[in-house]
Amino acid sequence: MTSDLRSSEWYAGDDRNSFIHRAWMRRGVPDSAFDGRPQIAIANTASDLTPCNAHLNEVAQSVKNGIYEAGGIPLELPVVSLGETQVRPTAMLWRNMAAMATEEMLRANPIDGVVLLGGCDKTIPSLLMAASSVDLPAVVVPGGPMMTGHFRGEALGCGTDVWRLSEEVRAGTLSQAEFTRSESSMIRSKGHCNTMGTASTMALVAEALGTVMPGLAGTPASDARLLAGAHDTGRLAVQMVAEDRRPSTFLTRASFHNAIVALAAIGGSTNAVVHLLAVAGRLGIELTVDDFDRIGGQVPLLVNLQPAGRYLMDDLQRAGGFLAVLREVRDLLDPAALTITGRPLVDYLDDALIWDQEVITPRSSPLQARAGIRVLRGTLAPGGAIIKPAAASPRLLAHRGRAVVFDSIEDFHARIDDPELDIDEDSVMVLRGCGPKGYPGMPEVSNMPLPKKLLARGVRDMIRICDGRMSGTAYGTVVLHVTPEAADGGPLALVRTGDWITLDVHARRLDLDVPAEELAVRAPSRATVDGFANPRRGWERLYVDHVLQADRGADLDFLVGSSGSAVSRESH
Ligand code: FES
C-alpha cells in the first residue's frame, strides 16, 4: 500500500495493529481494498425521522458506484441527521452537535476523503462545518427539492403556504376543513422543501462556495440527473484525494464573496448568514455579518421563487437552473474562487442560459435592483441585526412605532389573539428570549403571526423584531438575529410595551427611542434572564455555556477553527 494516503496509517504494514484494522473490515472486500486505494466515506444524513433526507440511501448507492468505478473504496458513515419539522425544541440547537459528532467520526476513522449527503436545513451546514474542521477532501451532494404539489389547481410552496394558509384560517377567509385538506397535497415527493427556504438556499450557496459539482445543486430529488450527478461526484471524490484538494486549499474569502452574491441574487434564506459565518469561522476566514450587506447589498434579485416571489424549485431547474442565475451576475463574482473540481466557478457559466424569464429574470430587468440582506445597528442592536428586504413590505422599511413586547413565544401565543391586546397595524411587535442562549437554540419564531383582529381587518404585515431566526420559507418585515440577544445582556431585554422604536432600513438603523439615562436604570426583564436557559446537564448545558452570538454564526466557542485530520494515538 502506498504510504501517502491517510488510511495507510491504519492499514499499511504487517504488525498487530494493521492486522486488526484490516481483519475486521474483511466482510467480503478483496485484498486489493487495502492496497493503496483511497477510502472514501459517505457521510449520510438519511433518516426516516428526517423525511427530507429519507431518499439519501439511494443517492449514496450512486455515489458508491462512482467511487468504485474510479478505484476507491466507498464506506457509508451514517451521521447525525436533523429533521427540521420534527426535532424539538429547534433543529438549530443540534446543528453544532451534528457538526461536532461528524467532525470527530471523520477524524477518528481510516478515511482519505468524504462525500457529504445533506438536504434538510441544518444538514448541509453541519456537514460543511465538520469537513472544514477536519480538512479532508470533501464534496457535497445536495439531496434536492421535492416536486411541486397542487391544491385546488394552485401550486403549493412548502412552508410558505403553511404560513399563508394558516393566516387565512385565522383571518376567517379559509375553513379549517380546507386547510386540513391541503395538508396531503403539499408534500408530493421525496426531497426537501421546494421554496427558496433554507434547504434550497444552502444547497445553492454550497455550490456557489465551490463545494458542489457545478450545476448539480437544485436538481430535484426525483430527477434522474441527481443520481447521475451523485455517481460523478463519487468519481470526483477519488480524484480530489489524489490531488489533495482539501477545503483549506480552495475555500477562501473569495468563495464566501461568491456565496453572498448568490444568496442575494436568489433571494435566499436569512439562515444562510449564521451558517456561512459558522463555516468561515471553522476555516479561519475573516467574515463578518457586515460583509453580507456590503457585498450582497448591491446585488439584484433575479429569482422569482417563494417566499419572496411566485415559483418553486422545479421551476428554477426548468428555467435554466442556478448556473443561469450566476451567469447574470458574473461580473459581481470573484473569478479567482475555485471549486472542488480545481477550476474556477466562473468557468462553468458560459453555456448557462435562461429559458423562462418569468422565473429567472435577466440582469436588465431584475425583480429588485438591490436585494441583499441588510445589517442594522443602533441602540436596540449594538451588535447588529438583519432584515431581508426582498421578503418585507417596502412601506414598513422606514417606520416608527410603539412596542408591544412578548417575553417568550409562549407569552406570545397566550396573548396575541386577546381582543383586549392594545395593538394596531403601526405597532412594532417585539419577541425576546429566543436567541442562542435564551431559548436555547435560536428557533425560527421571529416571523410572529399577526393578531387575529388585525388579520380580520386585512392587515397582512407588521414590523416584528426578535433575537431568534425565521424560517427561510417565511416572509414579512421581520428584523431578526438581534445581537446581543436579551439573555446575553442585550438592550432587547430592557424594552417595555409602549416604548417607541424606529426602524430605518435605508439608514441601516434600529433604535429604541428611550433616553440612555432611563435605560441605565431599567432592570432587564426577568423572563429573559431566567427564561428556559438553565439546562442542568447534557448537550444543552454545554451549548448554553459555550454558544456564540449570531454575529459569530452561533457556533460553540471551542469549535471555531480547525483541528485537521491527524490522530495522535493508536487504539490498541
Ligand atoms: Fe426539511 Fe424544509 S423541512 S427542508
Residues whose N, C-alpha, C, O or C-beta is under 5 A from the ligand:
A	BS01	FES	C52 E84 T85 C120 D121 H192 C193 A199
